[in-house]
Amino acid sequence: MKKYVFPVVIGLIIVCIIAGFYLLDETKAKSINDSSPSSPTAYIEGDQVKVSFKLDGRIEELHVDVGDFVEKGQVIGILQNEELEAKVAQAQASVQLSEAKINEASGALSTAEAKKDQGIEAVNATRDSIDKQIEQAKAAVKLAEANLEVVKNSVRPEQVKQAESQMNVALEAQNTAEKNLKRYEQLYEEGLISLAELEKANLNYQDAKTKYEVAKEQYEMASQGPTEEQIKAAEAQVEQANAALQTAISAKKQIAVQQKDVEAANGGVKQAQGAVSSAQAGKSQAEAALKEANTYLSYTQLIAPADGIITTKSATIGELVSAGFPVFTLEQTNKRWSNFYFPESNIVKMKTGDHVILKLVATGEELEGKIVSIAPAADFAVQKATQNIDDLDIRSFKVKVEYPSLPDYIKTGMTVQWVSHEGEK
């Protein structure tokens, strides 16, 4: 009897196994063909940022603690910075010193340029003056030489006759000018002419009188013949005129001296320009050093990189920390999301931009979200294929949902459940 029981049990087990595979296959087929969305759960997530100093140093101040809300750009910690502050002050002093040097060099440049301009003006003025002196000296030489010839040849009758004629003409002109002067004096006393017209008549008379006296003297000299003294005097005038001409020509050397002064002044200008350029370069270097010092000083401040909540604190005041050590962990609150995983049969009706309704498990409150991404490739298989014919893997795709805004009391890590999305409507 017992020898028949064992084969029967074995047969029942085999039948059960076959029936199980059949039921599993039916369930899987139903799951694949079922188009109703599932209701998976996920967690509310947010970016976490490690907040650290950019420099090594000892912490002097910490302004926040775990659970505090901070805003982007807020100073939440400070390192000891006396040495860096001293460097900033030193760099500022260097900038001020370089500015003073620039002002000093600019003043010296202005002085040198003014001196150069004055030298150029002096050269031009001297050149014009000497040229005029030379022309006048040449004219004086010609006049003295002509006078000497007149003196030497004054015994000729034609010269005496010419001198007499010139004297008579000058005398007649003097008499006429004298009569006009007397007539103008009477007219002036009667108030018929102005003082200016009277003075003009007087000048004409004086000029005519002078010309007459000169002509008379020349006539007397021509009549009497030249004396030895007159000839010597005329020769002395020629020598004096020639000496004046040579003096004027020699004075041109003064222009060369003044030109050297101009060249020296030009050298001073270039030297001053170099000093200005050097001072400006020094200022640029000082400003660069100041900028660098201020940059390093700013690194002693720990700045919140985004709005969020402090979740961890890893250092205390007085502690020595290295650059990059995470003093705080900041959880950003400006953007939070959840990652859901759906079988491939459920994502065909989903697309980026769809609005979804989720439920906060802790309170039952419904939340609004938006699909921002659907994974282009499957993450894993939620069900592996069996050995049955036509059996397939069921793969899972990640769907990321962002929340436009969440109340403060909803914390990161809370559980949410998928309710629906607009593609299901």
SENU-178743 format. One record per residue (C-alpha): x, y, z; residue in one letter. Coordinates in steps of 0.02 Angstrom, whole numbers, plus 32768, in hexadecimal, padded with zeros to 4 digits. Last residue first. Layout:
! SENU-178743
   c1   c2   c3 res
    X    Y    Z   A
...
***
This chain:
! SENU-178743
   c1   c2   c3 res
 7E43 8C23 7C91   K
 7ED7 8BAE 7CAB   E
 7F52 8C23 7C55   G
 7F29 8CA7 7CD8   E
 7F7C 8C47 7D64   H
 7F38 8BDF 7DF3   S
 7F4B 8BAC 7EA9   V
 8003 8B85 7EC5   W
 8030 8B75 7F7C   Q
 80A0 8BE7 7FE1   V
 8114 8BBC 8071   T
 8170 8C40 80D5   M
 822D 8C46 80BE   G
 823A 8D03 80AD   T
 81C0 8D56 8120   K
 8113 8D9A 80FF   I
 80F9 8E1A 8189   Y
 8143 8EA3 811E   D
 80BB 8E95 809B   P
 80F0 8E55 7FF0   L
 8101 8EB0 7F4C   S
 810F 8E85 7E93   P
 812D 8DCF 7EC1   Y
 8198 8D6A 7E4A   E
 8170 8CBA 7E0C   V
 81F7 8C46 7DC8   K
 81BD 8BA6 7D72   V
 8236 8B13 7D7A   K
 8212 8A80 7D07   F
 81F7 89CA 7D3E   S
 8205 8931 7CD1   R
 818F 889A 7CC6   I
 81F6 880C 7C7B   D
 8199 87A2 7BFD   L
 8148 86F1 7BEF   D
 8120 86BF 7B3D   D
 8145 8607 7B65   I
 8157 85E0 7C1C   N
 8204 85DD 7C67   Q
 81DC 866F 7CD6   T
 81F8 8726 7CAC   A
 8231 8798 7D38   K
 81BF 8813 7D8E   Q
 81E3 88C1 7DD1   V
 8271 88D0 7D55   A
 82ED 895C 7D72   F
 8311 8A10 7D43   D
 82C2 8A13 7C97   A
 8302 8A8E 7C17   A
 82CF 8B3D 7BE2   P
 829E 8B66 7C96   A
 8207 8BD7 7C9B   I
 8226 8C8A 7CCC   S
 81CF 8D26 7D10   V
 8127 8CDB 7D3D   I
 80C8 8D62 7D9B   K
 8087 8D65 7E4C   G
 7FEC 8D91 7EB1   E
 7FD2 8D52 7F61   L
 7F3D 8CFE 7FB2   E
 7F38 8CF7 806F   E
 7F21 8C4A 80BC   G
 7F80 8C85 8155   T
 8019 8C13 8164   A
 8000 8BC1 80BA   V
 800E 8C64 805A   L
 7FA7 8C3F 7FC0   K
 7FDD 8C65 7F0F   L
 7F83 8CB4 7E7B   I
 7FE2 8CC4 7DD8   V
 7FFB 8D48 7D53   H
 8046 8D0D 7CB0   D
 80DD 8D71 7C76   G
 8144 8CDD 7C3C   T
 80D7 8C52 7BFB   K
 8072 8BC2 7C42   M
 7FFB 8B53 7BDF   K
 807F 8AD1 7BB4   V
 80BF 8AD6 7C67   I
 804D 8A4F 7CB0   N
 807C 89B5 7C48   S
 8133 89D7 7C65   E
 811D 89B8 7D1D   P
 8127 8A58 7D85   F
 81A9 8A9B 7DFE   Y
 818A 8B41 7E57   F
 820F 8BC1 7E81   N
 81D6 8C52 7EED   S
 8201 8D0C 7EE3   W
 8237 8DA7 7F3F   R
 8270 8E52 7F02   K
 8282 8EF4 7F63   N
 829C 8E97 8006   T
 8354 8E6B 7FF5   Q
 839A 8DFD 807E   E
 8439 8E47 80C4   L
 84BF 8DDC 8115   T
 8533 8E42 8182   F
 85EE 8E48 81A9   V
 8618 8DDA 8115   P
 86D9 8DE1 810D   F
 8709 8E2E 8066   G
 8797 8E96 80AB   A
 87D3 8E50 814F   S
 8785 8E6A 81F9   V
 87CD 8EA0 82A0   L
 8745 8EA3 8325   E
 872C 8F40 838B   G
 8672 8F47 836A   I
 862A 8E9B 8342   T
 862E 8E23 82AF   A
 85C1 8DA1 8258   S
 8514 8DEE 8256   K
 848A 8D90 81FD   T
 83DF 8DB6 81B3   T
 83E8 8E73 819A   I
 834C 8EA4 813A   I
 8347 8EF5 808F   G
 835F 8F89 801E   D
 83FF 8F77 7FBA   A
 84BE 8F84 7FC1   P
 84C1 8FBD 8078   A
 8564 901C 808D   I
 85F0 8FF0 8106   L
 865D 908A 8116   Q
 871A 9075 8120   T
 871C 9069 8063   Y
 86EC 9121 805C   S
 8797 914A 80A7   L
 87EA 90E5 801D   Y
 878E 914C 7F9B   T
 87B4 91EE 7FF7   N
 886E 91C2 7FF6   A
 8868 9198 7F3C   E
 880F 923C 7F14   K
 888D 929B 7F7D   L
 891F 9245 7F26   A
 88D2 9270 7E7D   A
 88B9 9323 7EB5   E
 896F 932D 7EEE   A
 89AB 92E6 7E48   Q
 8941 9362 7DE8   S
 8980 93EF 7E57   K
 8A34 93BD 7E38   G
 8A13 93BD 7D7D   A
 89CA 946D 7D8E   Q
 8A65 94A4 7DF0   A
 8AD8 945B 7D6B   S
 8A75 94B0 7CE1   S
 8A7D 9556 7D3F   V
 8B38 9542 7D5D   A
 8B53 951A 7CA6   G
 8AF3 95B6 7C76   Q
 8B60 961A 7CEF   A
 8BFE 95D6 7C9C   Q
 8BB7 95FD 7BF1   K
 8B8E 96AF 7C28   V
 8C3A 96C5 7C76   G
 8C89 968E 7BD3   G
 8C1F 9711 7B7A   N
 8C5F 9792 7BF6   A
 8D12 9761 7BCD   A
 8CEB 9771 7B14   E
 8C9C 981C 7B33   V
 8D35 9853 7B95   D
 8DA0 9817 7B04   K
 8D34 9882 7A93   Q
 8D56 9917 7B04   Q
 8E11 98FF 7AEE   V
 8DFD 98F0 7A31   A
 8D95 9990 7A30   I
 8E1C 99EC 7A91   Q
 8E93 99C5 7A05   K
 8E27 9A35 7999   K
 8E69 9AC7 79FF   A
 8F09 9ABF 799B   S
 8EAA 9AFF 7902   I
 8E64 9B91 7967   A
 8F0F 9BBB 79AC   T
 8F58 9BB2 78FD   Q
 8ED4 9C2D 78BF   L
 8EF1 9CA2 7952   A
 8FAB 9CA0 792B   A
 8F85 9CC9 7875   N
 8F18 9D5C 78AB   A
 8FA0 9D9B 7920   Q
 9023 9D8E 7898   E
 8FB4 9DEE 781E   V
 8F8E 9E73 78A2   Q
 9047 9E83 78C8   A
 9066 9EA1 780E   E
 8FE4 9F2C 7811   A
 9034 9F78 78AC   A
 90E0 9F6C 785E   K
 90A1 9FC4 77C1   I
 904D A04B 7828   Q
 90E8 A064 7893   E
 9154 A075 77F9   E
 90DF A0FA 77B8   T
 906B A0DF 7728   P
 9048 A16B 76AF   G
 9001 A216 76DE   Q
 8F6F A216 7667   S
 8F44 A15C 7678   A
 8F4E A169 7736   M
 8EE2 A205 7735   E
 8E65 A1B1 76C2   Y
 8E62 A115 772E   Q
 8E41 A180 77C7   E
 8DB6 A1DE 776F   K
 8D65 A13B 7736   A
 8D6A A0F9 77E9   V
 8D22 A19E 782D   E
 8C9A A19D 77A8   Y
 8C6A A0E9 77CD   K
 8C5B A111 7886   T
 8BEC A1A9 7862   K
 8B7C A144 77EF   A
 8B66 A0BF 7877   D
 8B43 A142 78FC   Q
 8AC2 A196 788C   Y
 8A6B A0F2 7864   N
 8A67 A0C6 791D   L
 8A18 A171 7944   N
 8993 A153 78BF   A
 896C A0A9 790C   K
 8961 A0F9 79B9   E
 88E1 A176 7977   L
 887A A0EB 7927   E
 887C A089 79CA   A
 8849 A125 7A2C   L
 87AB A12F 79C4   S
 877D A1B2 7945   I
 8702 A244 793C   L
 870A A277 79F3   G
 8743 A329 79CE   E
 87E4 A308 7A2D   E
 87F9 A26B 79C3   Y
 87E2 A2CC 7923   L
 8866 A348 795A   Q
 88E0 A2BE 7985   E
 88B7 A269 78DF   Y
 88E6 A307 787F   R
 8989 A316 78DF   K
 89B2 A25F 78BC   L
 8987 A272 7804   N
 89FC A307 77F6   K
 8A87 A2A4 784B   E
 8A6B A20D 77D8   A
 8A78 A280 7740   T
 8B17 A2CF 7782   N
 8B64 A224 77A8   Q
 8B36 A1E2 76FB   A
 8B86 A27B 76AD   E
 8C21 A25F 7714   L
 8C29 A1A6 76E4   A
 8C1C A1D3 762D   V
 8CA3 A256 7642   N
 8D15 A1D9 769E   M
 8CFA A154 7617   Q
 8D2A A1D5 7591   S
 8DC5 A207 75F3   E
 8DF9 A150 7607   A
 8DE2 A133 754D   Q
 8E49 A1CE 7523   K
 8ED2 A19A 759C   V
 8ED0 A0E8 7556   Q
 8EDB A12C 74A5   E
 8F6C A199 74D8   P
 8FD6 A107 751B   R
 9025 A125 75C6   V
 8FB0 A0AA 7621   S
 9008 A013 75DA   N
 905A 9FD2 767A   K
 8FC6 9FFE 76E7   V
 8F49 9FB3 7670   V
 8FAF 9F14 7662   E
 8FB7 9F08 771F   L
 8EFC 9F22 7727   N
 8EE1 9E92 76AD   A
 8F51 9E21 7716   E
 8EF3 9E52 77B4   A
 8E4C 9E30 775F   L
 8E84 9D87 771D   K
 8EC8 9D57 77C7   V
 8E27 9D8F 781D   A
 8DC0 9D26 77A4   A
 8E2C 9C8F 77CB   K
 8E18 9CB2 7885   A
 8D5A 9CBF 7873   Q
 8D53 9C19 7816   E
 8DC3 9BC8 7898   I
 8D5B 9C0E 7927   Q
 8CBC 9BCD 78D5   K
 8D06 9B20 78C4   D
 8D42 9B2A 7979   I
 8C93 9B53 79B9   S
 8C3D 9ACC 7954   D
 8CBB 9A48 798B   R
 8CB1 9A81 7A40   T
 8BF3 9A77 7A41   A
 8BF3 99CB 79F1   N
 8C76 9989 7A69   V
 8C1D 99D6 7AFF   A
 8B76 998B 7ACA   E
 8BC7 98E0 7ABA   I
 8C17 98F2 7B65   G
 8B72 9927 7BB4   Q
 8B1C 9890 7B67   D
 8BA3 981D 7BAC   K
 8B95 986A 7C59   K
 8AD8 9855 7C54   A
 8AEC 97A0 7C20   E
 8B67 9781 7CAE   A
 8AF3 97D2 7D2D   T
 8A5E 976E 7CF1   S
 8AC4 96CE 7CF8   L
 8AFE 96F5 7DA9   A
 8A49 970E 7DDC   G
 8A18 9669 7D8A   S
 8AA6 9611 7DE5   A
 8A69 9655 7E8C   E
 89B5 9628 7E67   N
 89E7 957A 7E2F   I
 8A53 9564 7EC9   K
 89BF 9596 7F37   A
 8953 9516 7EDD   E
 89D9 9492 7EF9   S
 89DA 94BA 7FB3   L
 891C 94AC 7FBB   Q
 8921 9403 7F62   V
 89AC 93C6 7FD6   S
 8947 93FC 806E   A
 88B3 9397 802D   Q
 8926 9300 8016   A
 8964 9311 80CA   Q
 88B2 931E 810A   A
 8880 9284 80A6   V
 8918 9226 80E8   K
 88EC 9257 819A   A
 883A 9218 817D   E
 8884 9175 813F   L
 88EC 9161 81DD   E
 885A 918A 824E   E
 87E7 910E 81F5   N
 87A4 908D 8270   Q
 8722 902E 820C   L
 866E 9065 81F9   I
 85C7 9007 81EE   G
 8515 9013 81AC   I
 8523 90AC 813B   V
 8482 90AE 80D4   Q
 8499 90AB 8017   G
 8404 9036 7FFA   K
 838F 9039 808E   E
 8399 8FCF 8129   V
 8318 8F6B 818C   F
 8355 8F27 8231   D
 8339 8E6F 8259   G
 83EC 8E4B 828C   V
 8444 8EEA 82C3   D
 846C 8F94 827C   V
 84E5 9026 8299   H
 858A 8FCD 82B1   L
 861A 9041 82E0   E
 86D7 9034 82F9   E
 86FD 8F8F 82A2   I
 87B7 8F6F 8294   R
 8801 8F69 81E7   G
 881C 8F13 8142   D
 87CD 8F6F 80B1   L
 873B 8F57 803A   K
 86C3 8F36 80CA   F
 863F 8EAD 80BD   S
 8586 8E95 809C   V
 8556 8DE5 8062   K
 84B9 8DF6 7FFC   V
 8421 8D85 8004   Q
 83A7 8D84 7F76   D
 82F5 8D53 7FA3   G
 828B 8CB6 7FB3   E
 81D8 8C8D 7FE0   I
 81CA 8BD1 7FE7   Y
 8172 8B5A 7F75   A
 80D6 8AEF 7F6D   T
 8089 8A8D 7EDE   P
 7FD2 8A94 7EB2   S
 7FC0 8A2D 7E12   S
 7F75 8A73 7D74   P
 7EE8 8A13 7D1D   S
 7F1D 89CA 7C76   S
 7F1D 8912 7CA9   D
 7F62 88AC 7C17   N
 800B 888D 7C66   I
 7FC2 8869 7D11   S
 7F41 87F2 7CC9   K
 7FC9 8795 7C6C   A
 802D 8789 7D0C   K
 7F99 8745 7D6D   T
 7F77 86C3 7CE5   E
 802E 868E 7CE3   D
 8030 867E 7D9F   L
 7F8F 8615 7D9A   L
 7FDD 85A0 7D19   Y
 8081 8593 7D77   F
 8020 8566 7E14   G
 7FB7 84E2 7DBA   A
 8057 848F 7D79   I
 80A1 848E 7E28   I
 8000 8448 7E73   C
 7FF9 83BC 7DF1   V
 80AF 838F 7E14   I
 808C 8388 7ECE   I
 7FF5 831A 7EB2   L
 805D 82A2 7E48   G
 80E3 8294 7ECE   I
 805F 826F 7F4E   V
 8016 81E6 7EE0   V
 80C1 819A 7EC0   P
 80DF 8193 7F7C   F
 8039 8143 7FA7   V
 804C 80AC 7F32   Y
 80E4 8060 7F8E   K
 8089 8079 8031   K
 8000 8000 8000   M
***
